[in-house]
Amino acid sequence: MDVIRIVDKAGLNSLIENETFENALIVGPAVLAPLERVTIEGCLFDGTPESIFIEVPEGRRVLGVIGLRNTAFRKCEFRNIAILGTAKSVKGFRKGFMAAPAPP
């Protein structure tokens, strides 16, 4: 499993575009903001939904986050990563939420 420090994948515009991550350990700290065409399939997170998902009102501009556009995560594990979005988008991502097993 590749270890990817997600902030290193963001450009100067704080955006990750046209990327696919598969079977990777995605590490933060980071807050990701899915913007367009983002899929998260079969991934594990190291927290509870309440600690991972951050809701913001529609149209609010937020600084200091990494935007995602046309990006897919498949069978990845996220550590110290939060997901920011509107109530509607967070609801969609929560449907596929899976918590990683607690370390021994």
Phi, psi and omega in degrees: 000125177288143175258123183238119173278104193300328180298331179290343180271347181278139177282184179298339178271011180059038184229139171248123183231146172054048181236150171231128177245128183223136179051048183235153171265113182262118184243148177255210013285141179195153169243122181259139179239097177297124183256307181212140173048059179244130176236142176231106187238126175063032183257155178246145178239151183266030180207186177269161176305324181293332181268346185259317187265128180241119180267138175230152179296149176305133176086354180286133175273132182232132179259159174084015178242164178258118178280148179238131177222130179051055185229139180234140173239122180232126177054043179256163172242129181256131176234127179059044180235134173245158179241127182251139176184178176289166179305319181295314182290321178297320178302318179295317180289328179297329181302323182263012184293133172225129178276141176288148177298145179293142179295150182293000000 
